[in-house]
Amino acid sequence: MLNVAIGGAGGRMGKALIQAAIENRQINIGAASVLEDSHDLGKDVGLIGGMDPLHVVTVDDLEQVVDDFQVLIDFTGTEATLMHLDLCRKYGKPIVIGTTGFSETEKQHIQEVAESIPLVFAPNMSVGVNVLFKLVEQATRVLGESSDIEIIEAHHRHKIDAPSGTALRMGEIAAGVLGRKLDDVAVYGREGMTGERDDKTIGFETIRAGDIVGDHTIMFAGAGERIEITHKSSSRTTYANGALRAALWLEGKEKGLYSMHDVLGL
């Protein structure tokens, strides 16, 4: 039985993680954290997840309960995640990071910490999305030079970063296959007299509305035909189960930066 801590237990993903962990026979929730101003501070984790009490209450400082977990699964915000990352390095704890929206400097810090502890860092924990990433790579090899590439993503109205980490990763994969840097070719939205499309660009369109869990499409549009590869999430359970799978996979691993492709053997 693997004892995990859930960072960001009061959020939407936190609640999904709690529910998924309770149903997973290989996982035990040993600790959970929320922000210090959260109304879920001090509450029983099971009740937060809408289930029976677990007799584990949330804290605002995981250092208080560092002996109660083996692996941390973190879906908080960038600031809190980086704080938890440094805590895991201090105590030699593996960590699964599902938070998105990091700057390049912050991503570099994550890579540096991975030289001390094992960690999984992925823009999307869904098994299906990571299969999508592989399909993007394969499709770009065949179609990328002869097609216009556009990426469309949609999420709920409360998501604070755009484009999503998943959409950016799709763009990074496509650009990498084509020998380009995404920063050099990305176009984020269009308005006004933009002129003709540059053949080498990768376009992004972002939708924020309602309670959309997460939709991602990459389009390869050529002369007379187009191919669209789409993944749609109807429940956060898919992300939660993927994160739990990553936590179980991390147990006993050597220090290093791993992705969901490593976890899934892709």
C-alpha positions, 0 to 999 in steps of 0.5 A: 500500500502506497501512502500518498499526499494530495496537494491542493485537496480542496480544488476540483482536481484534489477532490477527484484525486481523493475519490479515485484514491479511495477506490484504488486498493493500492493507494492510501491517503496519508496526508493532504494540503490546502492553502492557508485561506481555504475553507477546507483547512482542517477538514476530513479528506474523505468528507471533502471528496464527498465520501466517508471520513478517512480520519485524515485532515488537511493542513496548510503546511505539508512539513507538519505531516511529512512522515505520513506519506511516501509520494506527493501528488500535486495539482495546486498552483505554480507557487504552491507547487514549487514550495512543495517541490522544494519540500520534497527535495529536502526530505527525499520524497518523490513527487507527481506534478500535474500543475501547469502554467510554469514559466521557463525559469520555473521549469528549469528549477523543476529540472534541477530538483529532478537531479536530487529526487524522482519526479513525474512532470506532465502537462496532462496525466490522462492516459488518453491524452498521452496517447494523443501526444504520440499520435501528434508526433506520428501525424506530424512526421507524415503531414507536417511539412505539407499541412497547416497546423492549428491547435484548438483547446477548450476548458472551464471558465475558472482555468487561469492559464492559456493556452493549456499546458496540454495544448502547448505540449502538442505544439512543442511536439509538432514543432520539434518533429519539424525542427522548429522552436515553438516560441518562434512559430506559435501564433496565439489567436488572430484578429484584424488584418493579419495577412496570409498565413505563414506556412511554418506557423502553428496556430492556437485558439483558446476557449474558456466557458462553462464547466468544460473539463478539457477538449483538445484538437490538432488539425492538419489542413492541406489542399483538399483534405484535413485530418483532426485528432481530438481528445475530450475529457468528460470527467477529471477522474481520467486525470486523477487515475493517471496521476495515481498510476504515476505515483505507483510507478515512481515508487523505488525509482532513481532520481530523475525527471520522468514524463507520462510517456515513461510511466505508460511505456510509450 
